Amino acid sequence: MPRWLLTSMILLLAIASLARTPSAPRRQYVSLAGTVSLSRGMPFYQAMQALSEISARLAQKVIVDDRERTFPIGVEITDMPWRDALDILVKLHGLQSQEFHTYIRVLGADGRGTVKDREKERPHYTSSRREVEISALFFEADRRKLRDHGVNWGAAIKRGTWIQGVEHAIPGQVSVTIQQQQQQQQGASAGGEGGEGEEQLREGLTALIRLLESRSVGNVLASPSIQVLDGDEGRVQVGQDFSVKQIDFAGNVTDNFISTGLILHVSPTVVLEDSLSFIHLSVTAERSSVSPGAVSTIVNKTQASTSLMLLDGERAVIAGLYTTSEIIDRAGIPILKDLPWWFLGIRYLAGTTIRENSQKELIIILRASLVPELAVRRIEASHNLDYLEENRQIMRQRLEESEPSKGQSSR
């Protein structure tokens, strides 16, 4: 083969390989003479930070946004002047912008966003505003074992039926009988009060969960309790936060923290309608864990979001949240079953690999109850103080009476 032909073929192959090389991905923020490029999925607050750096350098004005808006900008911007990009993003999301001598402020659709406006938006706190105590119990159980024991959470939470479920599932393990429970419920309904029935229901659920734990059917992951003001939001987390490295618009490496574990978001609202008070409860319960992958970090998440209307002290159950995991185990002759494969193949003769799919069910039991008002609590506290003062006076009188008798006996 002629040398010139071989050289030409090598050059053609080199040019073809260079043509197939993928181009470097475009950065989310590129500034050339006041132009900017932003990707569609970039968070709004990061876009404002990028535009603020350009405006501070070119117009000596920073962009101020009091609220950290995390939603994506939703539009692809390529080589656009920074001022036009700012106007497009503000109008696209229904916001407003005000320009001052040294800064540009991003406001909401109603023109609010300053410190004074935020002070006006603060709720008015009074002594009659109610508090709601929310208790949650996260219980994880093996689905197959639950089915074998015949446990039905829908029936277990209803008053008057939980004992039948426990007796049927685990005979001879419950101290309170069905007849006693029915008599207590009849007495409570005749008296017009359901406090004793609620107490028996609580004790029954506690007994059921303890029995399931003793039988290795499941275990309690967490049982948080929190008091939340009417109309506010409460959050409980039992777990940890992990960080993911990210590169921001300026090329700096930042840590983005993600919460994992058992997370409970609650937002109660107390409603009074025709002398009937009930609680509207917005709940988001989550159980998540982290597993590092080959390319990125994987977040395994089981989440349930719902809205409930509960009476004072009433319970609700969220069930049916399943997670499946594969368990791999070796069974056979000890030591020989764990030998390496190249050792005469003895591991295949002395043992076998068992693969079992384990399905777990997460059950969340919620209870919402109204906390007495501040005035009622103050009266109860004053009654307790009066009771203590009365006991103190009685003890003082007894001491004074005993002292003369001791003096006479010494004489």
TIDO-177404 format. One record per residue: x, y, z of N, C-alpha, C in turn; residue in one letter. Coordinates in pm, whole numbers, plus 32768, in hexadecimal, padded with zeros to 4 digits. Each point is the difference from the previous one (the first is absolute). Example, Ala and Ser with C-alpha at 12.3 -4.5 7.8 and 13.67 -1.06 7.14 Angstrom:
2
85277DC7830C7FA780778000805A80788000a
7FDD80697FB88052807780067FB3806D8049s
//
This chain:
411
80567F8880007FAA807880008059807C8000m
7FE380607FA68053807A7FFD7FF8804B8085p
806F8043801E80078048807F7F9D80748004r
7FF080437F8C7FA4807480007F6F7FD58019w
7FDD7F887FCF7F797FCF80177FEA7FDE8093l
80657FC3803F7FF57FE0808D7FF5807E8056l
805080647FDB7FFA807F804B7F7780427FF1t
7FC87FFA7F887F7C803E7FEA7F937FBA8051s
80087F7B80077F9C7FB7804E800980218094m
807D800C803480108024808D7FC7808A801Ci
8018805F7FA67FCA808880137F6780007FFCl
7FC77FB27FA37F6E7FFB7FF87FC27FC4807Fl
803E7F9680367FCE7FC5807C800B80608075l
806E804D8006800F8061806C7F97806D7FF9a
7FE580307F857F9A80697FEF7F767FCB8025i
7FE27F837FD97F7E7FC680217FEE7FEE8096a
806B7FD680477FF57FF180927FEC80858046s
804180697FCC7FEB8085803B7F7280317FE7l
7FCA7FDF7F8E7F77802C7FE17F9A7FBA8058a
801E7F8180277FA27FB78055800C80238093r
806B8049802780128023808D7F91805E802Ct
7FB57FDE80697F918058802C803780848035p
7FB780687FE18028808580307FE2800D8094s
804C805480437FED801480907F79803F801Ba
7FBA7FD780677F7C8038801E800A80948022p
7F9B80497FD27FFF808F80187FE1801C8093r
8049805B803A7FEA8022808B7F7C804B800Fr
7FCD7FFB80777F7F8040801A800B80977FFFq
807480368012800E8090800B807F802A7FB6y
7FEF80497F95807080337FB17FE980947FEBv
8061805280237FF380907FF6806A80367FA1s
7FD580317F8E805A803F7FA07FC380877FDBl
8040806A802E7FD380897FE37F708016802Ba
7FDC7FC980767F7B801880367F977F9F7FD4g
80237F967FB87F9F7F9B7FD980057F8B8061t
7F927FB680067FF57F92805E7FB97F8C7FBDv
80267F86802A7FBF7F857FD07FD77FAE807As
7F817FDD80077FCA7FB680727FB17F897FCCl
800E7F9080457FB67F877FD97F7280038038s
7FAA7FAF7FC57F73800080247FE97FD18090r
804E7FA080307FEB7FC9808580498048806Fg
803F80707FE5804B804980677FA0803D8066m
80197FF180827FA9803F80657FFD80987FF1p
7F8F803B80267FED808F7FEC806480528051f
801B7FD5807D805B804F8053808E7FFC7FCAy
802A7F907FC280847FFB7FC4800980597F85q
7F9380077FB37FFE805B7F8E800C8091802Da
7FBC8022806F800B80888033808F801E8031m
80427F9F803A808A8014802A805C80167F89q
7FE87FB47F94805180127F887FEC808A7FC3a
7F8280297FF57FE380857FC98032806E805Cl
7FFE7FE9808380308065805F8095801A7FEFs
804E7F977FE5808F80167FED801C80527F83e
7FB57FE77F948015804E7F867FD380908014i
7F8A8014803E7FCF80888014805A804F805Fs
80397FBC8065805B8046805B807F802B7FB8a
802E7FB27FA0807B80227FB97FEA80687F93r
7F8D7FFA7FBD7FE980597F8F7FAF807C8025l
7F9B7FF080577FA980718022800E802D8090a
805B7FC2804C80148021808E7F7E7FF7804Fq
7FAF7F9B7FDE7F837FE780487FF27F6A8017k
7FE77FDC807D7FEA7F73801F7F6B7FE37FFBv
7FDF7F827FEB7F757FD37FFC7FE07FBE8086i
7F98803180427FDA7FD180867F797FBB7FF6v
7FFB7F8380317F837FB480097FF87FC9808Ed
7FA18035804F7FF77FD9808D7FD77F6E8012d
7FBB7FCA7FA17FCE7F77800D80517FA47FA5r
802A7F918039804F7F9F7FB37FA17FA77FB0e
7FED80247F837FA27FB87FA9804B7F8E7FBCr
7FD97F87802080497F8B7FD27FC77FC27F81t
7F9180337FCC7FC67FC47F878059801D7F88f
80007FA97F99805380177F897FCC80757FAEp
805A803D7FB47FD980767FB27FA47FD97F8Di
800D7F867FCB7FA07FCD7F9E801280327F73g
806E80437FE2801780327F7880967FFC7FE5v
80237FE27F85808C7FFB7FD7802B808A7FCEe
80688035803C803480847FDB808C7FED7FC9i
801880347F8780817FEE7FBD803280877FCEt
8074802780338046807A7FD37FA180787FFAd
7FBE801B80707FA1806E80078036806A8060m
7FEC807F7FE4802A8068805F7FC07FEA8089p
804D801E80687FD37FDE80877F8080478027w
7FEE807C7FD07F88804B80247F847FC37FBEr
800D7FD87F827F8F7FBF7FBD7FDF7F7A8042d
80687FB680287FE97F8080447FB980158084a
80248068804B7FBD801D807F7F6E80217FEAl
7FE280547F9D7F7480247FE57FAE7F877FD7d
803B7FA87FB07FB67F897FD27FE17FA48075i
80627FE780567FEB7FA680727F9A80398061l
8006808280187FA3803F805E7F717FFA7FCBv
7FED801F7F7F7F797FFF7FC77FCC7F727FEFk
805A7FA27FE27FD47F767FEA7FC27FC3807Cl
8034802280757FCF7FC7807E7FA5805F804Ch
7FCE80677FBE7F9F8059803F803880548071g
807E80267FF7803F805080688012808F7FCFl
803680558056801C808B7FE0808E80228029q
803480697FC28087803080237FFC80978011s
8046802E8065800D808F801B809480257FFDq
802080687FB7808C80297FF18019807C8056e
80687FF780528029806E8055808B802F7FD6f
803880588051807F803D7FD980727F9B8002h
7FFF7FA6806180717FA2800E7FD77F6E7FF4t
7F7F7FE27FEE7FD87F757FF87F7C7FF57FB6y
7FE07F847FD87F827FDC7FC07FBD7F978058i
7F84801B802A7FBA7FA5805A7F967FB37FB3r
7FFB7F7C80197F9B7FA97FC67F8F7FEF8066v
7F8580207FD67F8D7FFC80587F9B7F9B7FCDl
7F9E7FE180567F957FA67FD87F9F80427FA2g
7F997FB57FDA7F9D80357FA27FB38075803Ba
7FF1800280877FB7806C8043805A80758025d
807F7FFA7FD9805B806C802080397FFB808Ag
7FEA7F93804A80357FF3808780837FB57FFDr
8053801D806280807FBC8006806380478058g
7FDE8079802D8059804980597FEF7FCE808Et
8057802E80577FFB7FD5808C7F7F802D8042v
7FD3807A7FE27F858031803C7F887FAD7FD3k
7FFF7FDA7F7F7F927FAE7FCF7FFF7F788044d
80747FC8801680067F7F80437FD3800C8091r
801B8071803F7FD0801380897F6880048002e
7FC3803E7F977F6E80057FFC7FC37F777FEAk
80487FA87FB87FCA7F7D7FE0800B7F9E8075e
804380258069800D7FA580717F787FE98042r
7FE17F8680287F7D7FE5803D7FF480438087p
7F83801780247FE28041807F7FEF7F95806Ah
8055800380667FFD7F9B80697FAB80328075y
7FA07FAD802A7FAB801E80727FFF7F88805Dt
7FD08019807A7FFB7F9380637F967F987FDEs
7FA180227FA87F977FA17FDC80277FA87F8As
807380187FC6802B7FAE7F8F80277F758032r
7FCD7F9A7FBD800E7F79803180837FC07FD2r
80297F9E804D80717FAB7FDD7FCF7F717FEDe
80427FB97FA87FDC7F767FE180787FA8801Cv
7FEB7F9A805080697F9E801A7FEF7F8A7FA1e
80687FE67FB47FFD7F977F9A80667F968026i
7FD07F87801080567F8E802080007FA17F89s
80737FCE7FE0800F7FA37F9080517F87802Da
7FE27F907FC5804A7F85801D80207FBC7F7Bl
80817FEF7FE5802E7FBD7F8880207F6E8025f
7FB57FA67FC580117F71801F801A7FB67F7Df
806F7FB87FFD80237FB17F8A7FF17F6C8020e
7FBA7FB97FA97FE37F73801880147FB17F80a
801D7F808013800B7FA57F8F7F757FE07FCBd
7FEC80157F7F7F797FF27FC97FD07F708008r
80577FA27FE67FD77F7380037FD77FD7808Dr
804C802D80657FDE7FDC808A7F7F8044802Ck
7FE9807B7FD37F82804280207F8A7FB37FC5l
80107FD17F857F957FB47FC17FEA7F7B8047r
806C7FC1802E7FF27F8180487FB980128085d
8017807480427FC0801980817F73803A7FF1h
7FD980227F867F7A80327FEA7FE6808A8037g
8066805680037FF0808780357FC9805A7F93v
7F938045801E7FC1805E7FA5800380898042n
8053805A7FCC800F808380407F8480567FF2w
7FB47FEC7F947F84804B7FF27F9C7FDF806Dg
7FFC7F8080287FA57FD8806C803C801A8089a
80857FFB8009803F801180837FF2808D8035a
7FF380627FA97FFA808B802E7F7380278029i
7F9B7FB57FD67F76802380227FE17FD7808Fk
7FB7805280437FDC7FE4808B7FA57F868006r
80267FA480587FAE7F8B801580267F897FABg
805A800F7FA080237F8F7FAA80917FD8800Ct
80518051804180907FDF800680197F838054w
7FAF7FEC8068801A7F8C80587FDF7F7F7FB7i
7F9680017FAF7FE37F877FB480747FDF7FA4q
803B80657FC080717FE67FA780777FC8804Bg
801C8035807780717FCF804D7FE57F728031v
7F867FE680317FE17F7B8031800A7F997F8Fe
7FD580277F8980077FA37F90808F7FEA7FD2h
8051806A800780897FF47FCF80587FB68062a
7FF98026807F80577FC580657FA87FD58075i
7FCA7F897FFD7FA17FD6806880447FF78087p
7FB080258068802F7FED8089806A8062802Dg
8015806E7FB7806A805D80237FCB8086802Fq
7F7C80167FFB7FC7808080247FB87FF28085v
801A805B805C7FC77FF580877F7080308004s
7FDB80617FAD7F78803580017FAC7FB07F9Ev
7F8B7FD880277FAB7FAD7FAC7FA380577FADt
7FBF7FC07FA07FA4804A7FA97F8880328050i
7FCF7FB0805B7F8B8029804D801F807A8056q
80768003803D8024807580508007807C7FA9q
803A7FF37F87800980737FA77F7680317FD9q
7FA57FA47FDE7F7A80287FD97FB680428073q
80127FCD807B7FBF803D80748036808D8018q
808280117FF08039808580147FCC80617F97q
7FF17FD07F847FCC80587F977F6E8024801Bq
7FB17FA0802E7F74801E801E7FF580648071q
80557FF180667FFE8060806E802B808A7FD2g
806180057FA7802E80827FCE7F9580427FABa
7FBC7FB17FAB7F97803B7FAE7F89802B8054s
7FE07FB6806C7F9080278055801F8080804Aa
807B8012802A802680788048801A80767FA7g
80097FE87F7B8017806F7FA5809180257FF3g
805A7FB7803B808E801F7FF980497F8A7FC2e
8064801E7FAA804D7F977FBF808E7FFB802Eg
8020803E8073808B8003802D80337F778025g
7FAA7FAF8046802C7F7B802680147FA87F86e
7FA7800F7F9D80107FB17F86808080237FB6g
802080827FFA807D80287FC080787FCA804Ae
7FF87FFF808580707FCB804E80107F6A7FE7e
7F907FB87FF980087F717FE480347FE67F73q
7FDA80577FA280337FF17F78809680157FFCl
8030806380488090801A8004804A7F8A803Er
7FCA7FCE806E80407F8D803F7FFB7F857FA5e
7F947FF17FB67FF77F8E7FA5806480077F8Fg
801180767FC68064800F7F97808C7FE88035l
801B8034807880837FE9803C80187F6C8018t
7F997FBA8031800F7F6F801780147FB57F7Da
7FB780297F98800E7FBD7F7E808D80107FC9l
803580798008808680197FCA806A7FB68051i
7FF07FFD808480607FB880537FFE7F6A7FE2r
7F897FCB7FE97FF67F727FE0803F7FE17F79l
7FEC80597FA0803F7FEA7F7D8097800A800Al
8031805A805480918009801380367F838045e
7FB87FCC8062802F7F88804680027F877FA5s
7FAA80007F997FFD7F917FA2805C80177F88r
8050806A8005805E80227F937FB680177F7Ds
7F86803380097FB580237F88802D80877FCBv
8022805C8057802D80847FD8803D80488076g
8023807D7FEA803A8051806A7FDA80917FEBn
7FFF804A806E7FE0808F7FFE807D804D7FD7v
7FF5804C7F94807180507FD0800D8083804Dl
7F908042801A8002807E804A7F7180208029a
7FF3804D806C7F7C802D802F80098092802As
800D805D7FA0800D808D80247F7A803D8027p
8008806C804D7F8A804C8029802580947FFCs
7FA680527FCC801E808E7FEE7F80804F8014i
800E807880397F91805E800F8011806F7F99q
7F9880177FB1800480617F937F9080648014v
801E807E7FE77F9C806A800B7F9E7FF67F8Bl
7F86802580197F977FFB7F9A802980527F86d
80037FBF7F8B802480437F85809380007FDFg
80557FD6805C80907FFB7FE680287F747FD2d
80807FF27FE180357F817FD0806A7FCD8060e
7FFB7F80801C80637FBF8055804B7F957FB3g
807C7FEA802980557F9E7FBB80527FB48066r
80037F7D7FEF80507FA9805580547FA77FA5v
80807FF6801F805A7FAA7FB380507FA9805Fq
7FFF7F7F7FE680537FA08048805A7FBF7F98v
807880327FF4805A7FCF7F998078805C7FF3g
802E80107F868077804F7FE97FF680447F78q
805480657FED800B80467F8280837FD87FBCd
7FFA7FEA7F7F807A7FE57FB5800E806B7F94f
807980177FD5801E806C7FA380287FC87F78s
7FDD804A7F9880257FE17F77804E80767FCAv
80737FE57FC78053806B7FC97FC280347F7Fk
7FF780847FF77FCB80427F89805980767FDCq
7FFD80247F81804A80747FCF7F9C806E7FE3i
80108074803F7FA2806D7FED8022804E7F82d
7FB8806D7FEA8010804D7F85808980407FF4f
8045801980708084803E7FFD80717F9A7FFCa
7FDF7F807FFB80687F997FFD802C7FD18088g
7FBF802F806B80257FD480877FBB7F7C8021n
80447FAB804C7FC97F80802C7FB580168082v
7F807FE180007FAB801380767FC57F79802At
7FD27FFB807D7FC07F8980377F6980168006d
7FB77FAA7FBC7F6F800280047FD27F91805En
7FC5802680727FDA7F9E80677F727FCD7FE6f
7FF07F7D800B7F7F7FBD7FEE7FE07FB4807Fi
7F88801380337FD67FC0807D7FCE7F737FE3s
802A7FA280557FD47F757FF57FD87FCD808At
7FC37F8D80027FD27FC4807D7F6980008006g
7FCB800C80787F70800B80177FDD8093800Fl
7FB280357FA37FE0808F7FFC7F68800E8001i
7FD0805780567F708017800E7FE580957FF6l
7FB080277F9D7FD0808A7FF07F6B80028020h
7FD7805880597F73800B80267FD880927FFEv
7F8580177FD77FC880877FFF7F6E7FF6802Cs
7FE3801880827F767FF380317FB480847FF9p
7F7E7FF37FEF7FA6807380027F867FDA8053t
7FE4804D80677F8D7FE680577F8680467FC6v
7F967FB47FEB7F8580337FC37F8E7FEE8064v
7FB3806A80157F8A7FFD80587F8480177FABl
7FA97F9C7FFD7F8880087FAD7F897FCB804Fe
7FA3805A80207F867FDA804980207FB58081d
8054803D805380297FCA8082804F7F7E7FF4s
80257FD97F8780547F897FEB808A802E7FD4l
80637FDE804F808B80247FDF80487F837FCEs
8041800F7F8F804F7F937FC9808180397FC6f
80587FA77FD8808780267FD580117FD47F70i
802180607FAB80297FDF7F7780987FF47FFFh
80317F8B7FDC808F7FE2800D80397FDC7F78l
8064804E7FD6804D7FE07F8880827FBD802Bs
80157F877FD0806F7FAD802E80547FD57F89v
808380058013805F7FC67FA280647FAF8051t
7FF87F7D7FF380597FA5804880607FC17F9Ca
807D7FF9802780677FCF7FA480647FAA804Be
802A7F967FBD80707FAF802E80607FF17F8Br
807A802D8011806180007F9280877FD38033s
804F7FCD7FA580887FD4801C8055801B7F86s
80837FFD8014805F80227F9680547F867FE0v
80137FE87F80805A7F977FD3805480377F8Es
808380068010805580367F9580017FA57F87p
7FEF803B7F8B80027FB57F83808080157FB4g
800A7FBD7F8D8079800A7FAF800E80897FC1a
7F8F803C7FD9800580837FBE7FD6806F805Ev
7F957FED804A7FCC8067805A7FCA7FBE807Ds
7FDB805380607FC97FD0807E7F6A7FE47FF0t
7FD47F8D802F7F757FD67FF57FBB80158086i
7F8E804380007FB0801680787F857FA67FF7v
7FFA7F9B80557F8C7FA880087F988040805Bn
7F8A801A7FC97F9D804F804A7F797FBB7FFCk
7FBF7FFD80767F767FD5800E7FB380738040t
7FA180397FB77FBF807B802C7F697FF57FF0q
7FBA803E805E7F6D80067FFB7FD5808C8027a
7FAA803B7FAE7FC98086801A7F687FF77FFBs
7FBF803A80647F6F7FF880067FC980718056t
7F7E80147FF87FB8805F80547F927FB48049s
7FF5801A80817FA17FB880557FAB8062804El
7F8A7FD480287FAC8049805E7FE87FA58077m
8035802880727FFB7FAD80787FBD804B8071l
7FBA7FB680537FCB8037807C806F80078068l
7FE38042806D8063800D806B80207F76803Ad
807E7FD87FF6802B7F7F80337FEE7F8B7FA1g
7FCF80197F887FE97F937FA180837FD67FBDe
80037F837FD380777FC87FC17FE47FDE7F6Er
806C7FF97FB47FF97FD77F74807B7FAC7FE1a
7FF07FA67FA1806C7FA47FDA802080137F6Dv
8080800C7FE2803180007F7780517F807FEFi
7FD07FA67FAC80417F7F7FEE800E7FE47F6Ba
803F7F8F7FE280117FD87F75807A80397FBCg
80608036804E807C80347FC680677F8F8004l
80177FC27F8D80537F887FFA808B80217FC9y
80617FBA8034808880027FCB80307F707FF2t
80407FE47F8F802E7F787FE380987FFE7FFDt
80397F9E804280917FEF800280207F6D7FECs
80737FE57FC4802C7F787FE4806B7FD78064e
7FEC7F8F8041805E7FCC806380467F867FC4i
808480057FFB80517F937FC9804C7FBE8072i
7FF27F7E800D80407FB6806E80337F7B7FCCd
80657FCA804680387F7D7FDF7FD97F9C806Cr
7FCE7F8E7FD57FD97F95805C804B7F827FDAa
80257FB3806680477F837FE6805E7FDE8071g
806A7FB57FE080627FD58063805980768026i
800E801C8080805480728028808E7FF07FCAp
803E80727FE68089800E7FCE80097FD07F6Fi
7FD07F877FE2800B7FCD7F787FAA804F7F9El
7F8C802F802E7FA680487FA68036808A7FDAk
80628032804D803680857FE680897FFC7FBDd
802D7F8D7FD480817FF77FBA7FF880447F79l
806F80347FCB7FFE803F7F7C7FDF7F9C7F92p
7FD180357F8F7FD17FAA7F9480707FAE7FC3w
807A80368003806D7FB87FBF80387F8E8056w
7FCD7FEE807C80317F9680587FB27F7F7FE3f
801D7FC47F8E7FC87F7F7FD77F6780017FF8l
7FC480777FFF7F6F80087FF57FB57FC88077g
80427FFB80757FBE7FC580757F8A8054802Fi
800880867FEF7F948055802F7F7B7FDF7FBCr
80037FD07F867F847FDD7FBA7FC87F7A802Ey
80577FA880347FD17F8080347FD380098091l
803F805B804D7FE4800880907F9C806D8025a
7FD4804E7FA27FA4806C80237FB0802F7F89g
7FA28055801B7FAB80397F997FE280918022t
7FE680507F9B7FE0808D80127F6980128003t
7FD2804280687F70801880127FE480947FE8i
7FA6801B7FA67FD380897FE47F6E800D802Br
7FE8806080557F79801380367FDA80937FF7e
7F8B80197FCA7FCB80887FF87FAF801E807En
802C806480487FBC8029807B7FB380817FE5s
7F7F7FFD801D7FAA80757FEB7FD480368087q
8023807D801A7FDF8042807E7F9180657FE8k
7FA9800D80637F9380627FFB80158068806De
7FF4807D7FD9800B806F805F7F75802D8027l
7FE37FFD80807F7F802B80368017807D8054i
7FB280667FE5800A807F80477F7C80198048i
8005800A80827F89801A8052800880908031i
7F9C80507FDE7FFC808E80257F9080178064l
8019805D805A7F9A80298062800B80978014r
7F8F80457FF37FFB809180117FA380208073a
802E8054805B7FAF8028807480168094801Cs
7F988041802D8006808E801E803D8016808Al
805B80608006803D8027807F7FA7806A8040v
7FE77FFB80837FAD8067803F8036808C7FE8p
7FA580617FFE8029808A7FEA805480338075e
804280717FE88058803880677FB28025807El
7F8680347FED7FB0802780757FDD7F868054a
7FDC7F927FBE7FDF7F85804A807A7FCB8048v
807280037FBC807B7FCF8040802780568077r
7FE680817FF58020805980707FA77FE18078r
7F807FE67FE67FA57FDE806E802A7F7D8041i
80247F9D7FAD802D7F818038808080118052e
805A80547FCE807B8018804C7FE380458084a
7FA180607FFE7FDD8044807E7FBF7FA08061s
7FAE7FA37FCD7FC37F9C8057806B7FA7803Eh
80647FDD7FB2806D7FAF8035804C804C806Cn
801580837FE98045805080667FAD800B807Fl
7F7C80117FEF7FAA8005807780047F7B804Cd
7FFF7F937FB680077F7D804080837FEF804Dy
806E802B7FC580807FF780458004805A807Bl
7FC380767FF37FFF805C80727FAC7FC78072e
7F907FC37FE07FAE7FC28069804C7F908046e
80447FAC7FB3804E7F95803E807280388056n
803B806D7FD3806C803D804D7FCB80348086r
7F8B80407FFD7FC78032807D7FDA7F8E805Eq
7FCC7F947FC97FDD7F8D8055807C7FC58042i
806B7FF37FB4807C7FCA8037803A805E806Am
7FF380827FE98032806180627FB17FF78082r
7F7B7FF37FF57FAF7FF2807980227F81804Dq
80177F947FB980247F8380438086800D8047r
805E80457FC28082801480427FF18056807Dl
7FAE806A7FF57FEB805680757FBA7FB48071e
7FA37FA97FDE7FBC7FB28068805B7F97803Ee
805B7FCA7FB180597F998036806E803A8058s
8028807C7FEA806B803C80507FD780118092e
7F89803580247FDC800880907FF77F788043p
7FCD7F9D7FB77FF77F7A803C808A7FC8801Es
8062801B7FAC80887FD4801A803A80478079k
7FE08084800F8033804A80727FC67FCD8083g
7F7F7FDE80027FC27FCC807980377F778025q
80197FAD7F9D80367F7B801E808E80098036s
804E80627FD58089800E80348000802D8091s
7F9A804D802A7FF88029808C7FDD7F8A8059r
//
